[in-house]
Amino acid sequence: MSSILVLGFAGFMGLLKILLMGLAAFGLADAAFRREDAFRAAGKQNKVFWLIILGITLVVSYLFSVLAMLPIAGAVASIVYIVDVRPAVKQVSGGGGRRSGGSSSDGPYGPYNGGR
Protein backbone atom coordinates (compact mmCIF):
# COMPACT_ATOMS: atom_id res chain seq x y z
CA MET A 1 0.00 0.00 0.00
CA SER A 2 2.74 2.47 0.91
CA SER A 3 4.62 1.76 -2.34
CA ILE A 4 1.54 2.84 -4.30
CA LEU A 5 1.46 6.11 -2.36
CA VAL A 6 5.17 6.68 -2.96
CA LEU A 7 4.74 6.02 -6.69
CA GLY A 8 1.73 8.33 -6.81
CA PHE A 9 3.63 11.08 -5.01
CA ALA A 10 6.64 10.63 -7.29
CA GLY A 11 4.39 10.85 -10.32
CA PHE A 12 2.74 14.00 -9.00
CA MET A 13 6.13 15.60 -8.30
CA GLY A 14 7.28 14.66 -11.82
CA LEU A 15 4.23 16.34 -13.32
CA LEU A 16 4.79 19.40 -11.14
CA LYS A 17 8.42 19.56 -12.29
CA ILE A 18 7.32 19.41 -15.94
CA LEU A 19 4.73 22.13 -15.29
CA LEU A 20 7.32 24.43 -13.68
CA MET A 21 9.76 23.84 -16.54
CA GLY A 22 7.01 24.58 -19.06
CA LEU A 23 6.12 27.78 -17.25
CA ALA A 24 9.75 28.92 -17.29
CA ALA A 25 10.22 27.90 -20.94
CA PHE A 26 7.09 29.80 -21.99
CA GLY A 27 8.23 32.92 -20.15
CA LEU A 28 11.74 32.65 -21.61
CA ALA A 29 10.46 32.23 -25.18
CA ASP A 30 7.97 35.07 -24.77
CA ALA A 31 10.61 37.42 -23.35
CA ALA A 32 13.03 36.51 -26.13
CA PHE A 33 10.56 37.63 -28.81
CA ARG A 34 9.54 40.90 -27.13
CA ARG A 35 11.20 44.19 -28.07
CA GLU A 36 13.81 45.62 -25.68
CA ASP A 37 12.29 49.11 -25.72
CA ALA A 38 8.89 47.73 -24.66
CA PHE A 39 10.40 46.51 -21.37
CA ARG A 40 11.85 49.95 -20.66
CA ALA A 41 8.63 51.71 -21.66
CA ALA A 42 6.61 49.46 -19.35
CA GLY A 43 9.06 50.12 -16.48
CA LYS A 44 9.67 46.39 -15.94
CA GLN A 45 13.48 46.06 -15.67
CA ASN A 46 14.95 45.19 -19.07
CA LYS A 47 14.87 42.32 -21.51
CA VAL A 48 18.30 40.92 -20.59
CA PHE A 49 17.36 40.84 -16.88
CA TRP A 50 14.24 38.78 -17.59
CA LEU A 51 16.05 36.49 -20.04
CA ILE A 52 18.69 35.72 -17.40
CA ILE A 53 16.15 35.20 -14.59
CA LEU A 54 13.90 32.96 -16.69
CA GLY A 55 16.88 31.04 -18.12
CA ILE A 56 18.21 30.34 -14.63
CA THR A 57 14.70 29.34 -13.58
CA LEU A 58 14.48 26.82 -16.42
CA VAL A 59 17.87 25.26 -15.54
CA VAL A 60 17.11 25.17 -11.80
CA SER A 61 13.71 23.59 -12.44
CA TYR A 62 15.41 20.88 -14.47
CA LEU A 63 18.28 20.18 -12.05
CA PHE A 64 16.66 20.34 -8.62
CA SER A 65 13.77 18.60 -6.90
CA VAL A 66 10.50 20.49 -6.72
CA LEU A 67 10.70 20.41 -2.92
CA ALA A 68 13.94 22.45 -2.91
CA MET A 69 13.79 26.21 -2.39
CA LEU A 70 15.34 27.26 -5.72
CA PRO A 71 12.62 25.81 -7.99
CA ILE A 72 9.97 27.45 -5.81
CA ALA A 73 11.73 30.82 -6.15
CA GLY A 74 12.00 30.19 -9.89
CA ALA A 75 8.29 29.42 -10.10
CA VAL A 76 7.56 32.72 -8.37
CA ALA A 77 9.80 34.54 -10.89
CA SER A 78 8.04 32.85 -13.81
CA ILE A 79 4.63 33.69 -12.44
CA VAL A 80 5.63 37.33 -11.87
CA TYR A 81 6.79 37.55 -15.48
CA ILE A 82 3.66 35.96 -16.93
CA VAL A 83 1.15 37.78 -14.71
CA ASP A 84 2.76 41.23 -14.34
CA VAL A 85 5.55 41.89 -16.84
CA ARG A 86 4.16 40.16 -19.94
CA PRO A 87 0.81 42.06 -20.00
CA ALA A 88 2.56 45.40 -19.43
CA VAL A 89 5.11 44.80 -22.17
CA LYS A 90 2.41 43.46 -24.48
CA GLN A 91 0.30 46.59 -23.97
CA VAL A 92 3.24 48.92 -24.61
CA SER A 93 4.36 47.04 -27.71
CA GLY A 94 0.96 47.17 -29.38
CA GLY A 95 -1.05 44.32 -27.93
CA GLY A 96 -1.82 40.98 -29.59
CA GLY A 97 0.46 39.48 -32.16
CA ARG A 98 1.66 42.70 -33.72
CA ARG A 99 5.41 43.14 -33.73
CA SER A 100 5.42 46.71 -34.95
CA GLY A 101 3.47 49.55 -33.37
CA GLY A 102 0.05 50.16 -34.77
CA SER A 103 -2.89 52.33 -34.06
CA SER A 104 -5.97 51.44 -32.07
CA SER A 105 -7.96 52.08 -35.26
CA ASP A 106 -6.05 49.45 -37.25
CA GLY A 107 -8.24 46.72 -38.63
CA PRO A 108 -7.25 43.32 -39.95
CA TYR A 109 -6.40 44.81 -43.38
CA GLY A 110 -4.75 48.06 -42.29
CA PRO A 111 -5.75 51.37 -40.73
CA TYR A 112 -9.34 52.53 -40.81
CA ASN A 113 -9.46 55.96 -42.43
CA GLY A 114 -13.06 56.90 -41.59
CA GLY A 115 -14.49 56.24 -45.07
CA ARG A 116 -12.22 58.72 -46.86
GUTOR-867762 format. One line per field, with one value per residue: x, y, z of N, C-alpha, C in turn; chain; residue in one letter; residue number from 1. Coordinates in steps of 0.05 Angstrom, whole numbers, plus 5000, padded with zeros to 4 digits. Layout:
N
n_east	[X|...]
n_north	[Y|...]
n_up	[Z|...]
ca_east	[X|...]
ca_north	[Y|...]
ca_up	[Z|...]
c_east	[X|...]
c_north	[Y|...]
c_up	[Z|...]
chaine	[A|...]
residu	[A|...]
num	[NUM|...]
//
This chain:
116
n_east	[5016|5038|5078|5049|5029|5077|5095|5053|5060|5111|5100|5065|5100|5135|5103|5092|5143|5151|5111|5129|5177|5156|5128|5170|5198|5160|5156|5209|5215|5175|5194|5241|5223|5200|5205|5262|5257|5204|5203|5230|5196|5151|5169|5191|5242|5293|5300|5344|5353|5305|5310|5356|5339|5294|5319|5355|5317|5293|5336|5346|5297|5300|5345|5340|5301|5231|5216|5257|5284|5301|5274|5223|5228|5242|5194|5161|5186|5176|5120|5111|5133|5097|5046|5051|5094|5092|5038|5042|5086|5066|5022|5047|5077|5041|4999|4964|4987|5019|5080|5103|5089|5028|4962|4904|4861|4871|4852|4840|4860|4891|4899|4840|4807|4764|4726|4745]
n_north	[4976|5025|5032|5044|5094|5122|5118|5145|5196|5208|5209|5253|5294|5292|5309|5361|5383|5382|5418|5466|5473|5480|5528|5564|5558|5577|5631|5648|5641|5677|5726|5729|5741|5791|5863|5902|5956|5959|5935|5973|6017|6000|5999|5955|5929|5904|5873|5836|5825|5797|5754|5728|5715|5682|5642|5620|5601|5561|5524|5512|5490|5443|5417|5411|5383|5390|5401|5431|5496|5531|5518|5534|5589|5602|5588|5628|5673|5662|5664|5717|5743|5725|5741|5796|5826|5809|5824|5880|5894|5874|5908|5957|5947|5943|5907|5846|5802|5834|5858|5906|5975|6007|6029|6042|6043|6008|5958|5890|5891|5935|6007|6041|6091|6123|6124|6155]
n_up	[5000|5017|4978|4933|4945|4948|4895|4870|4892|4873|4819|4817|4833|4791|4749|4768|4765|4710|4695|4720|4692|4641|4648|4658|4610|4573|4591|4581|4525|4508|4528|4499|4448|4452|4444|4463|4478|4494|4544|4574|4567|4593|4644|4670|4690|4647|4583|4580|4635|4648|4613|4633|4686|4676|4646|4683|4718|4687|4682|4736|4751|4722|4743|4800|4854|4862|4913|4935|4951|4911|4860|4874|4883|4831|4805|4826|4803|4748|4748|4763|4718|4677|4696|4710|4683|4628|4609|4614|4581|4533|4525|4518|4473|4432|4437|4420|4370|4342|4318|4303|4319|4315|4307|4348|4316|4275|4231|4210|4159|4154|4169|4192|4157|4164|4123|4082]
ca_east	[5000|5055|5092|5031|5029|5103|5095|5035|5073|5133|5088|5055|5123|5146|5085|5096|5168|5146|5095|5146|5195|5140|5122|5195|5204|5142|5165|5235|5209|5159|5212|5261|5211|5191|5224|5276|5246|5178|5208|5237|5173|5132|5181|5193|5270|5299|5297|5366|5347|5285|5321|5374|5323|5278|5338|5364|5294|5290|5357|5342|5274|5308|5366|5333|5275|5210|5214|5279|5276|5307|5252|5199|5235|5240|5166|5151|5196|5161|5093|5113|5136|5073|5023|5055|5111|5083|5016|5051|5102|5048|5006|5065|5087|5019|4979|4964|5009|5033|5108|5108|5069|5001|4942|4881|4841|4879|4835|4855|4872|4905|4885|4813|4811|4739|4710|4756]
ca_north	[5000|5049|5035|5057|5122|5134|5120|5167|5222|5213|5217|5280|5312|5293|5327|5388|5391|5388|5443|5489|5477|5492|5556|5578|5558|5596|5658|5653|5645|5701|5748|5730|5753|5818|5884|5912|5982|5955|5930|5999|6034|5989|6002|5928|5921|5904|5846|5818|5817|5776|5730|5714|5704|5659|5621|5607|5587|5536|5505|5503|5472|5418|5404|5407|5372|5410|5408|5449|5524|5545|5516|5549|5616|5604|5588|5654|5691|5657|5674|5747|5751|5719|5756|5825|5838|5803|5841|5908|5896|5869|5932|5978|5941|5943|5886|5820|5790|5854|5863|5934|5991|6003|6047|6029|6042|5989|5934|5866|5896|5961|6027|6051|6119|6138|6125|6174]
ca_up	[5000|5018|4953|4914|4953|4941|4866|4864|4900|4854|4794|4820|4834|4764|4734|4777|4754|4681|4694|4726|4669|4619|4655|4654|4581|4560|4597|4568|4496|4505|4533|4477|4424|4457|4439|4486|4486|4507|4573|4587|4567|4613|4670|4681|4687|4619|4570|4588|4662|4648|4599|4652|4708|4666|4638|4707|4728|4672|4689|4764|4751|4711|4759|4828|4862|4866|4942|4942|4952|4886|4840|4884|4877|4802|4798|4833|4782|4724|4751|4763|4690|4661|4706|4713|4663|4601|4600|4611|4557|4510|4521|4508|4446|4412|4441|4408|4357|4326|4325|4301|4333|4305|4319|4359|4295|4255|4227|4201|4132|4154|4185|4184|4151|4168|4099|4063]
c_east	[5017|5071|5075|5030|5055|5104|5076|5046|5095|5122|5077|5078|5135|5129|5088|5122|5166|5131|5112|5166|5181|5134|5147|5202|5186|5150|5190|5230|5194|5177|5232|5249|5200|5213|5236|5264|5219|5181|5214|5213|5152|5143|5185|5222|5277|5298|5319|5362|5328|5294|5339|5358|5307|5295|5348|5341|5290|5311|5353|5319|5281|5327|5357|5305|5256|5208|5236|5269|5280|5285|5227|5204|5233|5211|5153|5160|5181|5132|5092|5115|5110|5049|5027|5071|5100|5060|5025|5068|5085|5032|5023|5073|5065|5000|4985|4989|5025|5061|5115|5086|5041|4982|4919|4859|4849|4860|4852|4869|4886|4889|4858|4815|4785|4723|4720|4767]
c_north	[5025|5054|5049|5087|5136|5137|5143|5194|5228|5221|5245|5300|5314|5311|5356|5399|5399|5414|5467|5494|5489|5521|5573|5580|5577|5625|5666|5658|5671|5726|5751|5744|5780|5838|5895|5939|5980|5949|5956|6017|6025|5992|5976|5917|5923|5875|5827|5808|5794|5751|5714|5701|5679|5636|5605|5590|5560|5515|5494|5484|5444|5402|5396|5395|5395|5419|5427|5478|5538|5542|5532|5579|5621|5604|5616|5674|5687|5668|5704|5756|5748|5736|5786|5837|5834|5821|5870|5912|5892|5894|5954|5973|5938|5921|5860|5810|5809|5857|5892|5949|5987|6021|6030|6027|6022|5965|5911|5871|5923|5982|6035|6081|6135|6141|6145|6162]
c_up	[5000|4993|4932|4920|4944|4910|4857|4870|4880|4827|4794|4819|4806|4746|4742|4766|4725|4678|4700|4704|4645|4623|4650|4624|4566|4565|4583|4538|4491|4508|4510|4452|4428|4451|4464|4496|4499|4537|4587|4588|4588|4641|4685|4678|4657|4608|4579|4617|4663|4634|4618|4674|4699|4656|4662|4719|4714|4679|4717|4766|4741|4730|4787|4831|4867|4895|4951|4940|4925|4864|4849|4878|4847|4793|4804|4811|4756|4725|4751|4734|4675|4670|4706|4689|4635|4593|4596|4586|4532|4504|4509|4479|4425|4414|4428|4395|4340|4336|4323|4315|4323|4320|4330|4338|4272|4255|4218|4174|4131|4170|4174|4180|4153|4142|4079|4039]
chaine	[A|A|A|A|A|A|A|A|A|A|A|A|A|A|A|A|A|A|A|A|A|A|A|A|A|A|A|A|A|A|A|A|A|A|A|A|A|A|A|A|A|A|A|A|A|A|A|A|A|A|A|A|A|A|A|A|A|A|A|A|A|A|A|A|A|A|A|A|A|A|A|A|A|A|A|A|A|A|A|A|A|A|A|A|A|A|A|A|A|A|A|A|A|A|A|A|A|A|A|A|A|A|A|A|A|A|A|A|A|A|A|A|A|A|A|A]
residu	[M|S|S|I|L|V|L|G|F|A|G|F|M|G|L|L|K|I|L|L|M|G|L|A|A|F|G|L|A|D|A|A|F|R|R|E|D|A|F|R|A|A|G|K|Q|N|K|V|F|W|L|I|I|L|G|I|T|L|V|V|S|Y|L|F|S|V|L|A|M|L|P|I|A|G|A|V|A|S|I|V|Y|I|V|D|V|R|P|A|V|K|Q|V|S|G|G|G|G|R|R|S|G|G|S|S|S|D|G|P|Y|G|P|Y|N|G|G|R]
num	[1|2|3|4|5|6|7|8|9|10|11|12|13|14|15|16|17|18|19|20|21|22|23|24|25|26|27|28|29|30|31|32|33|34|35|36|37|38|39|40|41|42|43|44|45|46|47|48|49|50|51|52|53|54|55|56|57|58|59|60|61|62|63|64|65|66|67|68|69|70|71|72|73|74|75|76|77|78|79|80|81|82|83|84|85|86|87|88|89|90|91|92|93|94|95|96|97|98|99|100|101|102|103|104|105|106|107|108|109|110|111|112|113|114|115|116]
//
